[in-house]
Amino acid sequence: MPAMSSRGGSRRRTMNEINMVPFIDVMLVLLIIFMVSAPLITTGVVDLPSVGTAKTQPQHVIQVIVGTDEQLKIKLDGDQDPSPVPLKALAARVRDAQKGDAATPVVISADRNVKYEAVVKTMDVLQRAGIQRVGLAVKNGAPADR
């Protein structure tokens, strides 16, 4: 007696092909849904800061200069020779230069080659000391070639 019975021996052959028609139908429906809904989606608006020119220059400005060697200097109003100052004494020197007027703006100027970290440290020291109007000096004009 054979181990396999030949009775009922109609073997079904498996199909090795994938039926693509339902897949294509689903993709077309999704494509139509996205095409109809895309114009209805509102785009988010990002409000980026811009550099503008002030209508009037403030009369009293304190300029903190960050050199390429990360040395700090303070320049008051129209002084030609900025005086060097260590980072720890910066806030006290700026407060003295403000002469009790907290509305006096402080502008940080830095060379393009100065590390970003040095500029942020300077700004952080001034803001932690409670100096309200701290800004960055920018160069007007077209961006330089890189």
C-alpha positions in Angstrom: 0.0 0.0 0.0 1.4 3.3 -1.0 2.0 5.9 1.7 -0.1 8.4 -0.2 -3.4 7.8 -1.4 -4.0 8.7 -5.0 -7.7 9.2 -4.3 -8.7 12.8 -4.3 -5.4 13.6 -5.8 -6.4 16.7 -7.7 -3.7 19.1 -6.6 -4.3 22.8 -6.8 -1.6 24.8 -8.2 -0.7 28.0 -6.2 -0.8 31.3 -7.9 2.5 33.1 -7.7 1.3 36.4 -9.1 0.0 39.3 -7.1 -3.3 40.8 -8.2 -2.4 44.5 -8.8 -5.9 45.8 -9.6 -7.1 46.4 -6.0 -3.8 48.1 -5.2 -4.1 50.4 -8.2 -7.7 51.2 -7.3 -6.7 52.2 -3.8 -3.8 54.4 -5.0 -6.1 56.2 -7.5 -8.7 56.9 -4.8 -5.9 58.3 -2.5 -4.5 60.4 -5.3 -8.0 62.0 -6.0 -8.5 62.7 -2.2 -5.1 64.4 -2.0 -5.7 66.4 -5.2 -9.0 67.7 -3.9 -7.9 68.4 -0.4 -4.5 70.1 -1.2 -5.9 73.5 -2.2 -8.0 73.6 0.9 -5.0 73.3 3.3 -3.9 76.7 4.6 -0.2 77.3 4.7 1.4 78.4 8.0 2.8 81.8 8.1 6.2 82.2 9.8 6.9 85.7 11.0 10.6 86.2 10.6 12.5 89.1 12.0 13.8 91.7 9.5 16.5 94.3 9.7 15.2 97.8 9.3 16.5 101.2 9.8 15.5 103.3 12.8 13.8 106.6 12.1 16.0 108.4 14.6 19.3 107.4 16.1 19.3 107.3 19.9 21.5 110.0 21.5 23.3 107.7 23.9 24.4 104.3 22.7 26.7 101.8 24.5 28.5 99.5 22.1 30.1 96.3 23.2 32.6 95.0 20.7 33.6 91.3 20.6 36.9 91.0 18.9 38.2 88.0 16.9 40.2 86.9 20.0 36.9 87.1 22.0 38.2 90.1 24.0 35.4 92.6 25.0 35.6 96.3 24.6 33.1 99.1 25.5 32.6 102.1 23.2 30.5 104.9 24.5 28.7 107.3 22.1 31.4 108.8 19.9 34.5 107.6 21.7 37.2 106.8 19.2 39.2 104.4 21.5 37.1 101.6 23.1 38.2 100.5 26.5 38.8 96.7 27.2 36.7 95.0 29.8 36.6 91.4 31.2 33.4 89.4 30.8 32.8 89.3 34.6 32.9 93.1 34.9 30.9 93.8 31.7 27.5 94.2 33.4 28.8 96.6 36.0 30.6 98.7 33.4 27.5 98.9 31.2 25.3 99.8 34.2 27.8 102.6 35.1 27.7 103.8 31.5 23.9 103.9 31.5 24.0 106.3 34.4 20.7 105.1 35.8 18.8 105.3 32.5 17.7 101.7 31.8 16.3 102.7 28.4 19.8 103.3 27.1 20.4 100.8 24.3 23.3 98.4 24.3 24.5 97.2 20.9 26.8 94.1 20.6 29.1 94.2 17.5 31.1 91.2 16.5 33.3 90.2 13.7 32.0 87.5 11.3 34.8 85.2 12.4 33.9 85.3 16.1 32.4 82.2 17.5 28.6 82.4 18.0 29.1 81.1 21.5 31.1 84.2 22.5 28.3 86.6 21.3 25.6 84.6 23.1 27.6 84.6 26.3 28.0 88.4 26.1 24.3 88.8 25.5 23.4 86.4 28.3 25.6 88.2 30.8 23.9 91.5 29.9 20.4 90.1 30.0 20.9 88.3 33.4 22.1 91.6 34.8 18.7 93.1 34.0 19.8 95.3 31.1 16.7 95.6 29.0 17.6 96.9 25.6 20.3 94.6 24.2 20.6 94.3 20.4 23.0 93.1 17.7 24.7 95.3 15.2 24.2 94.2 11.6 25.9 95.3 8.4 23.4 96.6 5.8 23.8 95.6 2.2 24.1 92.4 0.2 25.4 89.3 1.9 29.1 88.6 1.4 30.3 85.9 -0.9 30.9 82.6 0.9 
